[in-house]
Amino acid sequence: MTQGNKEIQRGMSFFLQELREYLDLLKKDPEKAYQIYGFTMINSINPVDRAFYKIKYDFEPQDSIDYYNRGVHQLTNNRYKEALKYFEKAVDKNPRFPEALYNLAWTYEKTGELKKSLKYWEEYLDFVEDDDEAELIEEHIEELESS
């Protein structure tokens, strides 16, 4: 192993150790974790855990993915109106976010707001590449339009 590779390996070992310490501290004392690490380490953990901690410790959403994850969190707790606010923000920040469009369509449909639901099903359909899925969405749109 070359000297450069050894240094990279040592650096990676150090980083992984710091990441483990950060996660332990985040679970025990989030204020202290923030004081020591700030926001730098939160972006190094896997996306699911990152979303969980950002919601749990009320980190301010930074981008469309943060807003989307907040919306999903609200959906899993059957808070549809709150979910809609976050999905709307996600699409405002990134209009080409098919998962957010899908969830907007579904959630508006769930809350009985069919006009808004149809709007987002149509927008979502623009991103569907699979012919079978596109056909299902088109049929669903037709069903909603006739109801």
Secondary structure by P-SEA (a helix, b strand, c coil): ccaaaaaaaaaaaaaaaaaaaaaaaaaccaaaaaaaccccccccccaaaaaaaaaaaccccccaaaaaaaaaaaaaacaaaaaaaaaaaaaaaccccaaaaaaaaaaaaaacaaaaaaaaaaaaaaacccaaaaaaaaaaaaaaaac
